[in-house]
Amino acid sequence: MIILYTPATGFPDLEVKIAYGLARVGIEAFGIDKVAIQDEGGFYEIIIDCDVSKEDRLDKTFDMLCRRLLSSSYIPFNTPGIAGRSAESITVSEGETFTVNNYKLIIFNASNIQTENVCKHKDESIGNIIGFTVATSYHHKRDGIDISIQQDIPRRPTNPKKICKVCALLSLLGTWYASFIFNIADREVIAIPIPKGKVTGSKLQEIFSLQHQIRKDWINQKISQVLIPLVFLSKIPSSADILDGFDLFIAVLSRQQGYHVDGLFLIPIENYLDFIRKSPYNIATIDVMLRREAYGSLQELNNTIYNRNKASLLRFPRLYVQETSSNNFTNLLYPETAKYLLKEVAMISPEIIENPALGSLARTLRYFIRERKYGYADDIRNARKESRDFEETIAKILREGELRRVQQEQDKKQGKKIDNWIHLPKEDEIKEIFKLANEDFEATKLALVMLAFSFPSRAEENDKSTDEIQNAK
C-alpha cells in the first residue's frame, strides 16, 4: 500500500486541491477502486491500494498528466483567480519532469518562515496565486480603505505566499478534477467539496462527473452571497447523494485591476442536502423564487433551512406569497414543502400537522389569504399564549367568514358565479383546535399559518368540490 500526505499548508482550499490532484494521479495510475482520501484534520492521506514496488508508476503518470493537460496556459488561464503572466508561470515546459516523492512523508514542522514555501518543499517556487488559495488576497475594496499606489495606479494589496511548482500543478489538477466553477452575475465562484472522513475513488469520480454539468454555468441574478450554497445545490439535485459527507468551501471572486476576493466561507451542507433530497417540490419552490426574483423570501427560507430558525419560518410563507403572486393569481406554497418545513425544521408532530380540525380552519384562513387579506394570518403568527389574541383572532375569522357565507348565498340567488366559496369549520373542530393550542401553542399556531399559506392537498380539494356542489344546490 502506498500512502501520500498533503503538506499541511494551513489553507483548507489549497490543501484539499492538492489532495484531489494526488488522487487524480493515483486513479490514472492504478484505477478508481484503488484510491481513497482520508481526512486527518489539517492534512489528508491519499491511500493507494497497490504494491509499493509499483510506486514509480505515480511519477510516470504525473508527468503524463502534466504534459497532456498543463503544457499550455489554457487551464490556468481559465481558472478563476489566475490571469495574465501568472498563467504563463505555471505551465509545464518541454523537458521538465516531476515527482511525488515529497508527499511520501508527513511534514511535522508546522512553523513557517516568511521566505520559504508554505508547502515547505524545497523545489522551484512560484507565487501562490489567488486561484490556489483565496486567503492570500484581501476582500474587495471598502470606501478606499487599504488601497496602495503601485506605478501610479491604486490597487488592492495582497498577502503573497509561495508554493513549489509541483504543489501548484497538483492544485490545478485538483481544481479541474473535483471543484465546481460557475458564475453568479458578474462574479466567479469556486465551490470545493471538503471531505469529513474517508472518500473513495468512486465517490471522487461522481464529483468529477457532477462538476462537468455546471462548469462555467451562469446564474444571472445578483443574489446575495449567503444564498449561493442553496441556489447552487438546487441547480444540481443529484448533489444530494454525491456530496453527502462533505462540507463546502466557497470563494467568490471579482475582477477589478486583477482578481479580488468578494466572499469566502466554509459551511456544512447537510441541511441543504436534506431539503433538496426530500421532495422535488422543494427544488421547485426555490426555482419559483428565483424566477420571480423573490430574494426576501429566499433569504428567509435559507435562514430557515441552514440555521433551523423558527422566526424565519414564521415570516417565510407570508413573504413567499407576496413576492411570487401576480395581480391575477395568488401563488401559495406547495403543501409538500410546507409539511417538510413543519416536520424537519419546526419538529412538529404529524398528529398536529395532519389534524383534520386544523386543516379545516386553515381552509377558512386561506380564503382570506387568496383575497390578499393577510391580517388574520399575521395576528395568529404574532399571538402569544399568555394573552387571548389567538382565540380572539379565530372568533373574528369566524364572524367575518359567516358574513362572507351569507353574502355568497345572496349572490348565488342572484345568479352570480362564485369562484371561491368560503369554508367554515364546525364547532367541534374549533374546540379541537383550542385543545391543541392549550397543549402546544407554538406548534399549533405555526402549523395553522403554514398550512393556510399553502395550496390545498388533493384530499382537501375533493372535500372542497363536495362543498361547492352542496352550495350550488
C-alpha positions in Angstrom: 0.0 0.0 0.0 1.2 3.5 -0.9 0.3 6.4 1.3 0.8 10.1 0.3 0.4 13.1 2.5 -0.6 16.6 1.7 1.8 19.2 3.1 -0.4 20.8 5.9 -0.2 24.3 4.5 -2.9 25.7 6.8 -5.0 26.8 3.8 -8.1 24.4 3.6 -8.8 25.1 -0.1 -5.2 24.6 -1.2 -4.8 21.5 1.0 -7.8 19.7 -0.5 -7.0 20.7 -4.1 -3.5 19.1 -3.6 -5.3 16.0 -2.2 -7.6 15.8 -5.1 -4.7 16.3 -7.5 -2.8 13.4 -5.9 -5.9 11.3 -6.0 -6.3 12.1 -9.7 -2.7 10.9 -10.3 -3.4 7.7 -8.3 -6.6 6.9 -10.2 -5.0 7.4 -13.5 -2.1 5.1 -12.5 -4.0 2.3 -10.7 -7.7 2.7 -11.2 -10.7 4.1 -9.4 -11.2 1.3 -6.9 -7.6 1.5 -5.7 -7.6 5.1 -4.4 -9.1 6.8 -1.3 -8.7 10.1 0.5 -8.7 10.2 4.3 -9.2 13.5 6.3 -6.7 13.7 9.1 -7.5 17.1 10.4 -5.3 19.7 8.8 -3.9 17.4 6.1 -5.0 14.5 4.0 -3.8 11.0 3.4 -4.1 9.6 -0.1 -4.3 5.8 0.2 -3.4 3.8 -2.9 -4.1 0.0 -2.6 -1.2 -1.4 -4.6 2.2 -2.9 -4.2 4.8 -0.4 -3.1 7.1 -1.8 -5.8 4.9 -0.1 -8.4 5.2 3.4 -6.9 7.3 4.6 -9.8 4.2 4.4 -11.9 2.9 7.5 -10.0 5.7 9.7 -11.3 5.3 8.5 -14.8 1.5 9.2 -14.6 2.1 12.6 -13.1 4.5 13.5 -15.9 2.0 12.3 -18.5 -0.8 14.4 -17.0 1.4 17.4 -16.8 2.4 17.1 -20.5 -1.1 16.5 -21.7 -3.0 19.0 -19.6 -0.7 21.6 -18.3 1.8 22.2 -21.1 -0.1 25.3 -22.2 -1.7 28.2 -20.3 -5.2 27.3 -21.2 -6.2 25.5 -18.0 -4.5 28.0 -15.6 -5.8 31.0 -17.6 -9.4 29.6 -17.4 -9.1 29.0 -13.6 -10.7 31.8 -11.5 -8.0 33.7 -9.6 -5.3 33.2 -12.2 -4.7 35.6 -15.1 -2.1 37.1 -17.3 1.6 36.4 -16.6 0.6 34.2 -13.6 -1.0 31.7 -16.0 2.2 31.5 -18.0 4.4 30.9 -15.0 2.7 27.6 -14.1 2.9 25.9 -17.5 5.0 22.7 -18.0 8.0 23.3 -20.2 9.4 20.7 -22.5 11.9 18.5 -20.7 10.6 19.3 -17.2 10.0 16.2 -15.0 8.2 16.0 -11.7 8.0 13.6 -8.8 5.6 12.9 -5.9 8.4 11.9 -3.6 7.8 15.0 -1.4 4.4 13.7 -0.5 5.6 10.3 0.9 6.5 11.8 4.3 4.5 13.7 6.8 5.9 17.2 7.4 5.7 17.6 11.2 7.3 21.1 11.5 4.2 23.4 11.4 6.2 26.7 11.7 6.7 28.7 8.5 9.5 31.1 7.7 8.4 34.1 5.6 10.8 33.4 2.8 10.1 29.7 2.4 7.3 27.9 0.6 4.1 27.4 2.6 4.2 23.8 1.5 7.7 23.6 3.0 9.0 21.8 -0.2 12.4 22.9 -1.5 11.5 22.7 -5.1 11.2 25.6 -7.5 9.0 28.4 -6.1 6.2 30.2 -7.8 3.8 32.9 -6.5 0.9 31.5 -4.6 -1.9 32.9 -6.8 -5.5 33.5 -5.6 -6.6 30.6 -7.7 -4.7 28.2 -5.4 -5.8 29.7 -2.1 -8.1 32.7 -2.0 -7.0 33.6 1.6 -3.9 35.2 0.1 -6.0 38.1 -1.2 -7.9 40.7 0.8 -11.5 41.4 0.2 -12.9 43.8 -2.3 -12.1 47.5 -1.5 -14.3 49.2 1.1 -14.5 53.0 0.5 -10.9 53.2 -0.5 -9.5 51.5 2.7 -6.2 49.7 2.3 -5.6 51.0 -1.2 -1.9 51.1 -2.2 -0.4 53.0 -5.1 1.6 50.9 -7.5 3.1 52.6 -10.6 0.7 55.5 -10.0 -2.3 53.1 -10.1 -4.4 52.4 -7.0 -4.5 48.7 -6.2 -5.7 46.4 -3.5 -2.8 44.9 -1.6 -2.3 41.1 -1.3 -0.6 38.8 1.2 1.7 37.0 -1.2 2.8 33.5 -0.4 4.9 31.0 -2.3 4.4 27.3 -3.0 6.5 24.9 -5.0 5.6 24.3 -8.7 4.7 20.6 -8.0 2.0 21.7 -5.5 0.8 24.4 -7.9 0.4 21.7 -10.7 -1.4 19.3 -8.3 -3.6 22.1 -7.2 -4.6 22.9 -10.8 -5.4 19.2 -11.3 -7.5 19.1 -8.2 -9.4 22.3 -9.2 -10.3 20.9 -12.6 -11.0 17.4 -11.2 -13.1 18.0 -8.2 -14.2 21.6 -7.9 -17.3 23.4 -9.1 -16.7 26.6 -11.1 -19.6 28.8 -12.2 -20.7 32.4 -12.4 -23.2 34.4 -10.3 -23.9 37.6 -12.3 -20.5 39.2 -12.7 -18.8 37.2 -10.0 -16.8 33.9 -10.5 -17.4 31.2 -7.9 -15.3 28.2 -6.9 -17.1 25.7 -4.7 -14.8 22.9 -3.3 -16.2 19.8 -1.5 -14.2 19.3 1.7 -14.2 15.7 2.9 -15.1 15.0 6.5 -13.9 11.4 6.6 -12.8 8.8 4.1 -13.7 9.4 0.4 -13.3 6.6 -2.1 -12.2 6.9 -5.7 -15.7 6.1 -7.0 -17.1 9.0 -5.0 -14.4 11.2 -6.5 -15.4 10.0 -9.9 -19.0 11.0 -9.2 -17.9 14.5 -8.2 -15.8 14.8 -11.3 -18.9 13.9 -13.4 -21.1 16.3 -11.4 -18.8 19.3 -11.8 -18.8 18.9 -15.6 -22.6 19.5 -15.5 -22.2 23.0 -14.2 -18.7 24.1 -15.3 -18.9 27.7 -16.4 -22.7 27.7 -15.8 -24.1 31.2 -15.4 -26.7 32.4 -12.8 -27.7 35.8 -13.9 -29.4 37.0 -10.8 -27.4 39.1 -8.4 -28.2 37.0 -5.3 -26.5 37.7 -2.0 -23.5 35.5 -1.3 -25.2 33.8 1.6 -27.7 32.3 -0.8 -25.1 30.8 -3.1 -24.9 27.3 -1.5 -28.7 26.9 -1.5 -29.1 28.1 -5.1 -26.1 26.2 -6.4 -27.1 22.9 -4.8 -30.7 23.2 -6.0 -29.4 23.5 -9.6 -27.9 20.0 -9.4 -30.4 17.8 -7.4 -28.1 14.8 -7.8 -25.7 16.5 -5.5 -27.9 15.5 -2.5 -26.4 12.0 -2.6 -23.0 12.7 -4.2 -22.0 15.5 -1.7 -23.3 13.7 1.4 -20.4 13.6 3.9 -18.7 16.8 2.6 -18.6 20.5 3.7 -18.4 23.1 1.1 -15.6 25.8 0.7 -16.9 28.7 -1.4 -14.9 31.5 -2.8 -16.5 34.4 -4.7 -14.1 36.4 -6.9 -14.4 39.6 -8.9 -12.1 41.3 -11.4 -11.1 44.9 -10.8 -7.5 45.6 -11.8 -6.9 41.9 -11.3 -8.7 39.3 -9.2 -10.1 40.1 -5.7 -12.0 38.1 -3.1 -15.6 39.2 -2.5 -16.6 36.4 -0.3 -15.1 33.4 1.4 -16.8 30.8 3.6 -16.7 27.2 4.7 -20.1 25.7 5.6 -21.7 22.4 6.4 -24.3 21.5 3.9 -26.3 18.6 5.5 -29.4 20.7 6.0 -29.4 21.9 2.4 -28.9 18.4 1.0 -31.7 17.0 3.1 -34.1 19.8 1.9 -33.2 19.0 -1.7 -33.4 15.3 -1.3 -36.8 15.0 0.4 -39.0 16.4 -2.4 -38.9 17.8 -5.9 -41.4 20.4 -4.7 -38.7 21.8 -2.5 -36.5 22.4 -5.6 -39.4 23.9 -7.5 -40.0 26.3 -4.6 -36.5 27.7 -5.0 -36.9 27.9 -8.7 -40.2 29.9 -8.3 -38.4 32.4 -6.1 -35.5 32.8 -8.5 -37.8 33.3 -11.5 -39.8 35.9 -9.6 -36.7 37.5 -8.0 -38.2 36.9 -4.6 -35.0 37.4 -2.8 -36.6 38.4 0.6 -38.4 35.1 0.9 -35.4 33.2 -0.4 -33.3 34.7 2.3 -35.9 33.7 5.0 -36.0 30.1 3.5 -32.2 29.9 3.6 -32.1 31.0 7.2 -34.9 28.5 8.0 -33.1 25.6 6.4 -29.5 26.3 7.4 -30.0 27.7 10.9 -33.3 26.0 11.7 -34.6 29.4 12.6 -38.3 29.3 13.6 -38.7 33.1 13.5 -37.6 33.0 9.8 -40.0 30.1 9.2 -42.9 32.2 10.6 -42.0 35.0 8.2 -41.3 32.9 5.2 -44.8 31.9 3.9 -46.3 35.4 4.0 -43.3 36.8 2.2 -43.2 34.0 -0.3 -46.9 34.5 -1.2 -46.4 38.3 -1.5 -43.3 38.1 -3.7 -44.3 35.3 -6.0 -48.0 36.2 -6.6 -49.2 38.2 -9.6 -52.1 40.7 -9.9 -54.4 37.9 -11.2 -53.1 34.9 -9.2 -52.3 34.2 -5.6 -49.3 31.8 -5.5 -49.2 29.6 -2.5 -46.6 27.2 -1.1 -46.5 23.6 -2.2 -48.1 21.6 0.6 -45.2 19.1 0.4 -42.7 21.9 1.1 -44.9 23.4 3.9 -45.1 20.0 5.6 -41.4 19.3 5.2 -40.6 22.6 7.0 -43.1 21.9 9.7 -41.7 18.4 10.4 -38.0 18.8 9.8 -37.4 22.4 10.9 -40.1 23.1 13.5 -40.1 19.5 14.6 -43.9 19.5 14.9 -45.6 16.1 15.3 -47.7 14.6 12.4 -50.6 14.5 14.8 -50.8 18.3 14.7 -49.9 18.8 11.1 -52.4 16.2 9.8 -55.1 17.1 12.3 -58.4 17.5 10.3 -59.7 20.3 12.6 -56.5 22.3 12.0 -56.8 21.7 8.3 -60.4 22.9 8.3 -59.6 26.2 9.9 -56.6 26.6 7.6 -59.0 26.4 4.7 -61.0 29.3 6.1 -57.9 31.3 6.7 -56.7 30.5 3.2 -59.8 32.1 1.7 -58.8 35.4 3.2 -55.2 35.0 2.0 -56.4 34.4 -1.5 -58.3 37.7 -1.1 -55.0 39.3 -0.2 -56.2 39.9 3.3 -53.2 38.9 5.4 -54.2 40.5 8.7 -55.7 37.4 10.3 -52.7 35.3 9.5 -50.4 38.0 10.9 -52.4 38.2 14.1 -52.2 34.4 14.6 -48.5 34.4 13.8 -47.8 37.1 16.4 -50.2 35.7 19.0 -48.9 34.9 22.5 -50.1 32.2 24.7 -50.4 34.4 27.8 -52.9 36.7 26.0 -56.2 35.8 24.3 -55.0 37.0 20.9 -55.3 33.6 19.4 -58.8 32.9 20.5 -60.0 36.4 19.6 -58.5 36.3 16.1 -60.2 33.0 15.4 -63.5 34.5 16.6 -63.0 37.4 14.2 -62.3 35.0 11.4 -65.5 33.0 12.1 -67.6 36.2 12.3 -66.4 37.6 9.0 -66.5 34.1 7.5 -70.2 33.9 8.3 -70.8 37.3 6.8 -69.0 36.2 3.6 -71.0 33.0 3.5 -74.3 34.9 3.8 -73.2 37.3 1.0 -72.2 34.4 -1.2 -75.7 32.8 -0.7 -77.3 36.1 -1.8 -75.0 36.3 -4.8 -75.9 32.8 -5.7 -79.6 33.5 -5.7 -79.0 36.5 -8.0 -77.2 34.2 -10.4 -73.7 35.4 -9.8 -70.8 33.0 -10.3 -68.8 32.2 -7.1 -65.2 31.3 -7.8 -64.0 31.0 -4.2 -66.6 29.5 -1.8 -65.7 30.1 1.8 -65.5 27.1 4.1 -66.4 27.4 7.8 -65.1 24.9 10.4 -67.6 23.1 12.6 -67.9 23.9 16.3 -66.3 20.6 17.5 -63.3 21.4 15.1 -62.8 24.8 16.8 -62.9 23.1 20.2 -60.3 20.6 19.0 -58.0 23.5 17.8 -58.2 25.2 21.2 -57.3 21.9 22.8 -54.3 21.6 20.6 -53.2 25.1 21.3 -53.5 24.5 25.0 -51.2 21.5 24.7 -48.7 23.0 22.3 -49.4 26.6 21.5 -46.4 27.5 19.3 -46.7 24.3 17.2 -50.4 24.8 16.7 -50.2 28.4 15.5 -47.2 27.8 13.3 -48.8 24.7 11.6 -52.1 26.7 11.1 -50.3 29.6 9.4 -48.1 27.4 7.2 -51.0 25.3 6.0 -53.1 28.3 5.3 -50.4 29.8 3.1 -50.0 26.5 1.1 -52.1 25.1 -1.7 -54.8 22.6 -0.6 -53.9 19.0 -0.7 -55.7 16.6 -3.1 -57.9 15.3 -0.3 -58.9 18.8 0.6 -59.6 19.6 -3.0 -62.0 16.7 -3.1 -63.8 17.9 0.1 -63.9 21.4 -1.5 -65.6 20.1 -4.6 -68.2 18.4 -2.4 -68.8 21.7 -0.6 -69.2 23.6 -3.8 -71.7 21.1 -5.1 -73.8 21.5 -2.0 -73.5 25.3 -2.1 -74.5 25.3 -5.8 -77.7 23.4 -4.9 
